[in-house]
Amino acid sequence: MVHTSANSYDEDSEYNDNYWFPVESVQRHVSAHLRLKYMNTANETSERDFDVSGFSRGEKGYHIYGYCHKKKRSIMLSSIGMSDVIDLESGEYITDINPYLEAIYKESDGYLQDLLFDEYGWAVYALVYMASSSGSLVKKEREVISQFIVSLPKFSSLDSEWIDAQLKKLYRPGKMEIRNWVKEAIAGGNNFSLIEPAVAELEALQKKDNNEFWTFKRYIQKQAGAVGNSEA
């Protein structure tokens, strides 16, 4: 994502275009109340209070979203343009805004929820696709996937109602899209044997005419086998 608006947050036109660089599409939600200085295109620096609501990571810096009291509206700032940052609640002088925001994020309710999809999205999406290959994702199938999720290291404390709500509304990729995801996930080193117990439980719930379930299962096995053979 480059130089675009996100959730009604707009970068201000006066700000240096060099500050806008590729970042991840996911916005991490945090809350912080800051006073900072920000440099514009003319290399003019002005002070403002800024209420942070979230950030997106980039290789060169972060895009930071929030309410600017100077502009009196929600805008998006680049971490590169920030200096002399102070936490208004604690009085802490922040030498590097990025790790500061990461530390707040790790203490937030959304951290484990985001981390689940960061680390195991490949597994969750594959299971959801298999379960919904019949045309629907029923309660028993969601329970199987939910149990798989809470069995993962670090995620046993996730709220079951939150998990179920996510599974109900989770984006369901198309046939070719999910196959490409699987191929990329395996090439990236993810081990699909992790989902085999959950796949077996889902398999027991399928009707015999749901051919797509078994076709996709064989596809995963074939891709995993191909990678295993090439490594041997």
C-alpha positions in Angstrom: 0.0 0.0 0.0 1.6 3.3 -1.1 0.4 6.8 -0.4 -3.2 5.9 0.2 -5.9 6.7 2.7 -6.7 4.1 5.3 -10.0 4.0 7.3 -10.6 7.7 6.6 -7.1 8.8 7.7 -5.5 11.0 5.0 -1.9 12.1 4.9 -1.8 15.9 4.7 -0.7 17.5 1.4 1.8 19.7 3.1 3.9 16.7 4.2 7.0 15.5 2.4 6.2 12.8 -0.2 9.4 11.1 0.7 7.7 10.1 4.0 5.2 7.8 2.1 6.6 4.4 1.5 5.2 0.8 1.1 3.7 -0.5 4.3 1.7 -3.6 5.4 -2.0 -3.4 4.7 -3.0 -4.4 8.3 -3.4 -1.6 10.8 -2.4 -2.5 14.3 -4.6 -0.8 16.9 -3.0 1.0 19.8 -3.8 4.1 22.0 -1.3 6.7 22.9 -1.4 10.5 23.5 1.7 12.2 22.2 3.2 15.7 21.8 5.6 15.8 18.9 7.3 17.8 16.2 6.7 17.1 12.5 8.7 18.3 9.5 6.8 19.3 6.3 7.8 19.6 2.6 9.5 22.9 3.2 11.5 21.4 6.0 9.4 23.5 8.5 8.8 21.8 11.8 5.7 22.4 13.9 4.6 21.0 17.2 1.3 19.3 17.7 -0.6 16.9 20.1 -1.4 13.7 18.4 -3.8 10.9 19.6 -2.5 7.7 18.1 -5.1 5.0 17.2 -3.0 2.6 15.1 0.0 2.0 12.9 1.1 0.0 9.9 4.7 -1.3 9.5 7.0 -0.5 6.7 10.7 -1.3 6.0 11.7 2.4 6.2 9.3 3.5 8.9 5.7 3.3 10.1 2.6 5.0 9.0 0.9 6.2 12.2 -2.8 7.0 12.3 -4.6 9.2 14.7 -6.2 12.6 15.6 -4.1 15.7 15.1 -5.1 18.5 17.4 -3.3 21.1 15.2 -5.3 20.0 12.1 -8.4 19.2 14.1 -9.0 16.0 12.1 -7.8 12.4 11.7 -4.6 12.2 9.6 -1.8 9.7 8.9 1.8 10.7 9.8 5.1 9.0 8.9 7.4 8.0 11.8 10.3 9.4 9.8 9.0 12.9 10.1 8.6 12.8 13.8 10.9 14.2 16.4 11.0 15.3 20.1 8.1 12.8 20.9 6.7 12.9 24.4 4.1 10.6 26.0 1.6 13.1 27.5 0.3 10.6 30.1 3.7 9.4 31.5 5.9 12.3 30.5 8.3 9.8 28.9 10.6 11.2 26.2 10.4 8.7 23.3 13.7 8.4 21.3 12.3 5.9 18.8 8.5 5.9 18.1 8.4 2.5 16.4 9.5 0.2 19.3 7.5 2.4 21.6 4.3 1.7 19.6 5.2 -2.0 19.3 5.5 -2.3 23.1 2.0 -0.8 23.6 0.6 -3.0 20.9 2.0 -6.2 22.7 0.0 -5.2 25.8 -3.2 -4.6 23.8 -6.2 -7.0 23.5 -5.7 -7.2 19.7 -2.1 -8.4 19.8 -2.8 -12.2 20.2 -5.7 -11.9 17.8 -3.5 -10.3 15.1 -0.6 -12.6 15.9 -2.9 -15.7 15.2 -3.3 -14.7 11.6 0.3 -13.5 11.2 1.6 -16.9 12.3 -1.1 -19.3 11.5 -3.4 -17.6 8.9 -2.2 -20.2 6.4 -3.6 -23.0 8.5 -6.9 -21.3 9.6 -7.8 -20.2 6.0 -7.1 -23.7 4.7 -9.3 -25.3 7.4 -12.1 -22.7 6.8 -12.0 -23.4 3.1 -12.2 -27.1 3.6 -15.1 -26.8 6.1 -17.0 -24.4 3.8 -16.4 -26.4 0.6 -19.9 -27.9 1.2 -21.3 -24.5 0.8 -21.6 -23.5 4.5 -19.5 -23.4 7.7 -21.7 -25.1 10.4 -21.3 -24.9 14.1 -19.6 -28.3 14.5 -17.0 -27.4 11.9 -16.3 -24.1 13.6 -15.9 -25.9 16.9 -13.2 -28.2 15.3 -11.3 -25.2 13.9 -11.7 -23.3 17.2 -10.2 -26.2 19.1 -7.3 -26.3 16.7 -6.7 -22.6 17.3 -6.6 -22.9 21.1 -4.3 -25.9 20.9 -1.6 -23.8 19.2 1.2 -22.5 21.3 0.5 -19.0 22.8 -3.2 -19.0 21.7 -5.0 -21.0 24.4 -6.2 -17.8 26.1 -8.1 -16.5 23.1 -11.8 -16.0 23.8 -13.9 -18.8 22.2 -16.7 -16.3 21.3 -14.2 -14.1 19.5 -12.8 -17.0 17.6 -16.3 -18.2 16.5 -17.2 -14.7 15.4 -14.1 -14.4 13.3 -14.7 -17.8 11.7 -18.2 -16.8 10.8 -17.1 -13.6 9.0 -13.7 -14.8 7.7 -13.0 -14.1 4.1 -13.3 -17.4 2.1 -10.9 -17.5 -0.8 -11.8 -19.0 -4.2 -10.5 -22.4 -5.4 -7.5 -21.1 -7.3 -6.7 -18.5 -4.7 -6.5 -20.9 -1.8 -4.4 -23.3 -3.8 -1.9 -20.5 -4.5 -1.9 -19.7 -0.8 -1.2 -23.3 0.1 1.6 -23.5 -2.4 3.2 -20.3 -1.1 2.8 -21.3 2.5 4.5 -24.6 2.0 7.3 -22.9 0.0 7.6 -20.5 2.9 8.3 -23.4 5.3 4.9 -23.9 6.9 4.2 -27.5 7.9 0.7 -28.6 6.9 0.9 -31.8 8.9 0.0 -29.5 11.8 -3.6 -29.4 10.6 -4.0 -33.1 9.9 -5.9 -33.9 13.2 -8.4 -31.1 12.5 -8.7 -32.2 8.9 -9.6 -35.7 10.0 -12.3 -34.3 12.3 -13.7 -32.1 9.5 -13.6 -35.1 7.1 -15.8 -37.1 9.4 -18.5 -34.3 9.1 -18.6 -34.2 5.3 -21.2 -35.6 3.1 -19.9 -38.1 0.5 -20.8 -35.9 -2.4 -18.5 -33.1 -1.2 -15.7 -33.9 -3.7 -14.0 -30.5 -3.3 -13.0 -31.4 0.3 -11.0 -34.5 -0.7 -9.7 -32.8 -3.9 -8.3 -30.0 -1.8 -6.9 -32.4 0.8 -5.1 -34.3 -1.9 -3.8 -31.0 -3.3 -2.2 -30.1 0.1 -0.6 -33.6 0.4 0.7 -33.3 -3.2 2.3 -29.9 -2.6 3.8 -30.9 0.7 5.1 -34.1 -0.8 6.6 -32.2 -3.7 8.5 -29.9 -1.4 9.6 -32.9 0.7 11.0 -34.8 -2.3 12.9 -31.7 -3.6 14.5 -31.2 -0.2 15.5 -34.9 -0.1 
